[in-house]
Every structure is written in C-alpha cells, then in structure tokens.
Amino acid sequence: MFVKRRETEEPDIDITAFMNLMIVLVPVLLMSMVFNHISILELNLPDLTGAQTASAEDNRQLEVVIRESAIEVYYPSGNLVKTIEKLGVKDESQDAHHDFRALSDVLKEIKRRLAERNIAKKDVLLLSEPGVTYQSLVSTMDTLRSAKTVVVAEAVDVELFPEISLGDAPKKGGKS
C-alpha cells in the first residue's frame, strides 16, 4: 500500500511591513543627523619670561582689544592706533556687529609699514572683555590671521598675524 505524502511548501517570508518601516526610518534618521565641522585654532600663551632674543623693534607687541562696543588696535603696546566702533548702532531693529573690514584695513596698513622696515612680525595679542560673544571672538581671530586682497585681478588671501595669543582685556580707561 502506498501512502501519499503531501508535499508541504515552505511559506514565503512576508517582509513588506519591514520594508515599509525602512523606507520611512532611513530618511528620518538622515534628516535628524547633525553634520558638524570642527576647526582647531592653534593659540599661543603670552611669553611671561621676558626673554630678549630679538631687537627692541621686533619685541614691540601688537595688541587688539575687543570690547562689546568697539575694537581697539594698539601698536606698540599702549599706543592706540585706531578705535573701530560697532556697525548698526544707529538702527535699533538690527543687532550691532563689529566692523571686521575696517579692522582688516588697519591690520593691513600695520603689516605694510612693518614690511617697509623689514620686520617680519607674525604675533598678535588678542584681549577680550568678558561680555564679548564667541562668534565675535572667532571672527576677530579670522580677521587677524589673514585678509583678502586683489593681486592681478584675482582675490587672494594674504597672511597678516597668524600667531595669536589670548588674554583678558583691561578695564575701559585702564592702561593697555
């Protein structure tokens, strides 16, 4: 006697629900990702030893004091070159911001005068008040590092003062 065996078919796995979940989940996860760009700024601490290795002219300190109301440029230390007031103070509907273009022009002029005397100065001391915003501080550092200029009808970056040291600004009216 022959017994007939029924062939059993293996059922197919239904992955439709899983595929629908993936179709929705992948774009949601990609949209919620935060893409960060991390920049590292190399800073130097001011030299407290007072070592006299170069000439007196080379040791003159360029200081940029960033305050909530203005940016002050001193060269040599203690001699005010220019005070650059904030832009946008007249219109109360906009936030005032520092005039980095004017700061760049002052720094380029100082660099030009130093180059005329064959002084290769690269260091600057950046002093900031406690209330200065982080963005203002970083923008000032970017302005100190390099400036855009036109050479043969092409805009290029020229190096200004890339060696930046940080410190606290003296009180307004105090000796810098």
Buried (B, 14 or more C-beta within 10 A) or exposed (E): EEEEEEEEEEEEEEEEEEEEEEEEEEEEEEEEEEEEEEEEEEEEEEEEEEEEEEEEEEBBBBBBBBBBBBBBBBBEEEEEBBEBEBBEEEEEEEEBBBBBEBBBBBBBEBBEEBEEEEBEBEBBBBBBBEEBBEEBBEBBBBBBBBBEEEEEEEEEEEEBBEBBBBEEBEEEEEEB
